[in-house]
Amino acid sequence: MKIKKLYLISQSENNGYDTYDSAVVCAKSLDEARYISPSEYDEWRDGAWYFKYSNGRKEETPTGGDTWAHPDKVKVVLLGVAEESINEGIVCASFNAG
């Protein structure tokens, strides 16, 4: 079993109102962390960010990713090892409301 770690992810591509600038995420690798959006409603697939509804339904067309950056533009810093009880995904996020 691979050890889960905590990472600080940040971006400076989209920095206007209603955007995320950073988050702490739990993932098994730096590469995995890069593909986590600070929004629980966005997921990376087929080379783009897609919106997913709280009921599990997923958009069929990309959202454009205007609240977060392309994974290649995300800076990732290892913070440390996560406790077993922490689930993979977003731990906390910084949102710049408009």
C-alpha positions in Angstrom: 0.0 0.0 0.0 1.4 3.4 -1.0 1.7 6.0 1.7 -0.6 9.0 1.3 1.1 12.4 1.6 -0.1 16.0 2.0 0.8 18.5 -0.8 0.3 22.2 -1.2 -0.9 22.9 -4.7 -0.9 26.4 -6.1 -1.3 28.3 -9.4 -0.9 31.8 -10.8 -2.6 31.4 -14.2 -6.2 32.3 -13.2 -6.1 34.8 -10.4 -9.2 37.0 -10.8 -12.5 36.8 -8.8 -14.1 33.4 -8.2 -10.8 31.5 -8.7 -8.7 29.2 -6.5 -5.1 30.1 -5.8 -4.1 27.1 -3.7 -5.1 24.1 -1.7 -3.8 21.4 0.5 -4.6 17.9 -0.9 -4.0 14.3 0.1 -2.6 12.1 -2.6 -0.3 9.1 -3.1 2.1 11.0 -5.4 3.2 14.5 -6.5 1.8 13.7 -10.0 -1.6 12.6 -8.6 -1.8 15.8 -6.5 -1.2 17.9 -9.7 -4.5 16.6 -11.1 -6.7 17.4 -8.1 -8.8 20.6 -8.5 -9.4 22.6 -5.3 -13.1 22.5 -6.3 -14.9 19.3 -5.5 -17.0 19.8 -8.6 -14.2 19.7 -11.2 -12.3 16.7 -12.4 -9.5 16.3 -14.9 -10.3 13.8 -17.7 -9.6 13.5 -21.5 -7.2 16.5 -21.3 -9.6 19.0 -19.8 -11.4 20.0 -16.6 -15.0 18.8 -16.5 -17.8 19.8 -14.1 -19.4 17.0 -12.0 -22.6 17.5 -10.1 -23.2 16.6 -6.5 -25.5 13.8 -7.7 -22.6 12.2 -9.6 -23.7 13.3 -13.1 -20.8 14.6 -15.2 -20.7 17.3 -17.9 -19.9 16.0 -21.4 -18.1 19.1 -22.5 -15.1 20.8 -20.8 -15.7 23.7 -18.5 -12.7 25.6 -19.7 -11.0 25.4 -16.2 -11.3 29.1 -15.5 -11.2 28.7 -11.7 -8.0 26.6 -11.7 -5.0 25.9 -14.0 -3.9 23.2 -16.4 -2.1 20.5 -14.3 1.2 21.4 -16.1 1.0 24.9 -14.6 0.3 23.7 -11.0 3.1 24.1 -8.5 3.2 21.2 -6.1 5.1 21.1 -2.7 5.3 18.1 -0.4 4.2 19.0 3.1 4.5 15.6 4.8 3.0 12.2 5.4 -0.8 12.1 5.9 -2.4 10.2 8.8 -4.3 7.1 7.7 -7.6 8.7 8.6 -7.2 11.5 6.0 -9.0 10.7 2.8 -7.4 11.3 -0.6 -8.6 14.6 -2.2 -9.0 18.1 -1.0 -8.2 18.9 2.6 -8.7 22.7 2.4 -8.7 25.3 -0.3 -8.2 29.0 -0.8 -11.0 30.6 -3.0 -11.0 34.3 -4.1 -14.7 35.2 -4.1 -15.9 38.0 -6.3 
